[in-house]
Structures are given as C-alpha cells and as structure tokens.
Amino acid sequence: MSAQRMRDRVGWYPQSKSAILKDYEMVFNKHSNDGGKANIMYSPGDIVEGILYFVNEEDLLILDKYEGVKNNQYKRYQIEVFNKNKNPISAVAYKALNTGEVSPPTLEYLNYILEGKKFLSPSYHAKLKSTETL
C-alpha cells in the first residue's frame, strides 16, 4: 500500500482511493527468503481494506514483473471492490500462487503496507500493525 513503492515501480503517483474487498482476508502465506508476503484468501464474512490505484494496462504489465506473474509467483484476477459509499468498482488484484503456512513478514515489509494508513479504518490499521514480524 506504499505510494512511494508504486511510484518507484510505475514511474508516477497514480490516483488512489480507499477500497474494501468483501469475503476475503489478508494473510502472509506467500513464502520468500525474507519472510511472509501478503496475499488475499477467500474468507466469507471478512474484509480486506486497501488502496485502489488507477493505473493503465502498461502499468499493469510493469507490476506483473514485480509480482512475478511470469514465474507463477502471483496471478492477476478481476475482482469487485467497494468504495466508501459502498459502490462496486471493477478492479485487479494479485493473488499468490504456491502458498503455504502463514509466516511473519519482516518489519520493513509490514511498514510498506502500513504506509496506507490514511486509506484504512483505525481498527483495520491497528489489526495490521499488530501483525507479528520477523
């Protein structure tokens, strides 16, 4: 959820807004050499709060490289999120492939996610902030 990371990757600051993904939860079950990475998993009744970035297809191709789409690390999916007014919006999300048990992220990685604080409810931010780290 880091705007700076998004800029570093696509070369500009895309317009963004708060979004809610219903019936999913954020988990750290994508393993890497430096701790768990974020993923979304189907979970009826739960929600994921996050940031909806408005990017173009060229930007998505750049993001595909960072997310390891060609290496089957993550896959891009069409999803429906909701804005603050509860209006549905068609969006894209990356879901991790080859996942395993939940494992703690590094503090550095978690801090990239926590940078989205202004887009999150206080309770959801607190929940993320309480995530155990390496």
Buried (B, 14 or more C-beta within 10 A) or exposed (E): BBBEEBEEBBEEEBEBEBBBBBEBBBBBBBBEEEBBBBBBBEBEEBBBBBBBBEBEEEBBEBBBEBBBBEEEBBBBEEBEBBEEEEEEBEBBBBBBBEBEEBBBBBEEBBEBBBBBEEBBEEEBBEEBEEBEBE
